[in-house]
Amino acid sequence: MRRIRDLTKANALAVGILGFIALLIGTSLYFAQPDKKWLWASAFGIGIALWVGLLAFHFEDVLRYLITQRGRMGTNAVLSSLFMLGVLALIIYIADRHNASLDWTKTKRHTLSPQTLKVLKSINKEVKVVAFYDVNSQEFLRVRDLLKRYEAANPKVKVLVVDPRKEPALARQYEVTGMGVTVFEADGRRERVSFGGEKEFTGALIKITRDKKPTIYFLQGHGEHAYDSFAEEGYGMLKSGLEGFNYQVKELKLLTEKTVPKDCDVLVIAGAQRDLFPQEKQAIKSYLDKGGRLLLMLEPDPAPSFSDWLDEWGLEAKPGMVVEPANNILGDPAAIFAFSFRFHDITRPFQKAQSEAVLFIVARPIKRKTNVPSGVILTELIETSAASWREEKLQGVVRKDPDEESGPFILAAAVEKSVTDKKKMRAVVLADSDFAANQFIRNLLNGAFAANCIHWLAEEDVLLDIPPKDEPPQTLFLSRQQTVFTFVWSVIVLPLAILISGLIVWWTRRS
């Protein structure tokens, strides 16, 4: 009889363990394959059935055991373990639903940039984002997490994930023929992004939500940087970046156009090597006198200094180049790291970027004149240190001679002047144009600074901030199956294994 009783107990223990295993499998399948309801529901059903059967056949033994002190202690331990597992599962569920995360990376790689957040905050209309991806791909995991941050920042952004293979009609509606396409839609306007990141997504948001599309003209014909070239000295990357901010970018040849076009919001002169003809200068002066906007980037002489314009703004461009012994790159005294920014709308986003700088390649010395003309608001944005000096020619050992002019020199300055009660002329003067060329624009804050100068000139205040970086992601991505596996084994399997082991030991000792 005792053997039969022991056998019955062993069978009951086996049934209980099998029930735990079935419930564990059901939980794993629920997280791994939520769409296959029949699969995980069957596992749950088997587990529950085994436990119900166990209680039905051994109800009196269970009841008799539960009223003992040992039984109450064992029951409390089981209930406590299940309660902790339930709380942990609830926390994970809430965190997943509300996109709770902490970004511990040094560069805040997984946090939306200040500019993106500002753009999202300015959106007051419904935006629909449809992402066509294979939900099992690593690329989808990256895009999904990124779009969750957009949703969390502004509830008006609604994200829909679509597998074009399963919903071909919707794919045809959005003219999508493959994977990896994200469509942004608002007010009947659509913008498509293929395998993009934050920079591309934010650019798409700007294009579909902003009604204004400013026009930027690049002056050509005097040795300026080619605005549409992707050679090292070209400005093709800057042009592409501006187009991503919803600007129209065009060229201007004043010898044929005669006047600055009426739709010109900002005129850019990027490193002219030859002086402009008098009629060209007059055309630009007439444009500025009517409240025009100019980004003027100089080069060391013999390039023109535009002294007549600078004089009206309280500035003077001098011959030679700036030598900065304190903050230079690789021992090149003419290549200057500018870390210190004077407060202005253009530089405000960089005030806290203490570890980054704008890299000027060869800067022309610019000084503030003693008397700034009345009505002109002149703000030095970036200056060299007092240890800098003006060098006529870089040759041999570079050292400061007693007769050479000492710094600080202006590397960047902003100018404002009222032309009417409601209109202001704006200009930004930079001591170098190479810093924004393709070869250097990706360095440090070069691209962000160049873009902010244009945003301020065009009065696109919502864009005045540090833009998202277009660097490739360096994140370890786990597939859904890998994530589920890690979760199940660390949160469910191991704790339950410990619990079951304890029950086995307790049952054996009790027997």
Residue, then its C-alpha position, 0 to 999 in steps of 0.5 A: m500500500r505504501r508503494i502504491r501511495d509513493l507511486t501516486k505521489a511520484n505521478a502527481l509530482a510528474v503531472g505537476i512538473l509537466g503542467f509547469i512546463a506546458l504553461l512555460i511553453g505557452t508563455s514563450l509561444y505567446f511572446a514569440q508567436p502572438d499571431k499563432k493563437w492556437l499554438w500558445a493557447s493549446a499549450f496553456g490549455i494542456g498546462i491548465a488541464l494537467w493542474v486541474g486534473l492534479l487537484a481533482f484526483h488529489f484534492e483531499d491530500v492537497l487540502r489536508y496539506l494546505i492547512t498544515q504549517r509547512g503547507r502554508m509556508g510552501t503556498n506563501a512561497v509559491l504565491s510570492s514567486l508568482f506575484m513577483l513574476g507577474v509584477l515583472a511581466l507587467i513592468i515589461y509590458i508597460a515599458d514596451r507600450h510606453n517606449a520607456s528607455l534610457d540612453w546610456t551612449k556617450t553621443k546620445r545615439h538613441t535619443l532624438s536630436p534637439q532639432t527633431l524634437k523641436v520640429l515634432k513639437s511644432i507639428n499641429k496636424e495629423v501625420k500618418v507614417v506607414a512603414f513597409y518592412d519585413v517584421n523579422s528583419q533587423e532593419f525593421l527593429r531599428v526603424r520600429d524603435l526610431l519611429k516609436r520615439y517619434e510617436a512618443a514625442n508627438p501623439k499626432v504622429k501615427v505609425l502603421v507597420v505593414d508587410p507588403r506581402k501580406e497587404p498588397a492592396l495597401a502597398r499598391q495604394y502607396e506605390v510601394t513595390g518592395m521592403g524598406v520604404t517609409v511613407f510620411e503623409a499629411d494634408g494630402r502630401r507624401e514623402r517616401v524614405s528608403f531605409g532612412g534614419e533620423k536625418e531622413f525621417t525628420g527631413a520628410l516631416i519638415k517637407i510634408t508639414r511646412d507650407k513655406k519652401p524658402t529659396i536659396y540662391f548660390l552666386q556663381g561665375h567668380g570662382e565660387h565653390a560649385y554649389d551642386s558638385f560632390a567633389e572635395e571642394g564642392y558644396g553638393m552635400l550642403k545643397s542636399g542637406l538644405e533640400g532635406f530641410n525643404y529649401q529650394v536651392k538654385e544658382l544665380k549668375l548676375l551677369t545674365e539675370k541682372t537682378v537678384p530674383k524676387d523669390c530669393d530668401v537667402l543669397v550665398i556667396a561662397g568663396a568668390q576668387r574674383d571680384l564682382f562687376p560693379q553692376e553685380k555689386q549694385a544688384i546685390k546692394s539693391y537686394l540688401d537695401k530692400g531687406g535681403r539676406l546674405l551669407l558671405m564667406l570670404e577667402p584669404d587675399p587675393a580673393p575679394s574682401f567686399s570691403d564696401w559692404l563690410d564697412e557699412w556693417g562695422l567690419e574690416a577684412k584684412p590681408g593675410m590669414v589667421v594663425e592660431p597657435a592654441n587651437n589648431i589641427l595637426g600642427d597646422p597653424a592656419a587650421i583653427f578649431a573654434f570651441s568658444f561661441r558667443f551667444h546668438d540664435i545661430t550659436r545657442p544650440f552649441q553653447k553646451a557642445q563643449s567637446e565639439a567645434v567648428l573647423f575653419i581651414v584657412a581664415r581671413p582676418i576680420k576685425r570689428k571697426t571702432n565705430v559701428p554705423s548707427g542702426v547696425i546690430l553686429t554680433e561676433l559669433i566666433e573669435t580666435s584667442a588673444a594669442s592669434w595673429r595675422e600672418e602674411k605668408l606661411q613659410g618656414v618656422v611660423r612665429k609671431d613677429p613684433d610688427e604682426e597684428s595680434g588677435p583676437f580676430i572674428l571668424a563669424a559675425a551676424v549683422e542686422k539692420s532695419v530697412t523699414d519698420k517691418k523689414k530687416m536686412r540680415a547678413v552672416v560674414l564668415a572668414d572661411s568658405d572651405f569649412a562647408a565644402n564636401q571635404f570638411i562639412r562632416n567634421l565636428l559642427n561644420g555642417a550644423f553651423a553652416a545650416n544654422c546660419i542659413h536657417w537664421l537668415a531665412e527666419e526658419d527658427v524652428l530649424l535652429d538647433i543641432p540637427p540629427k547626425d547621419e552616422p551609421p548605427q552601431t547598435l547590437f540588434l536582437s531579432r524578436q526571437q532572440t529577444v523573446f529567448t533572452f526574456v523567457w530564459s532570464v525572467i521565466v525559465l530560470p526562476l521557475a527552474i529554481l522554484i521547481s527544484g525547490l518543490i522537488v527537494w521539499w516533496t522528496r524530504r516530505s516523503 
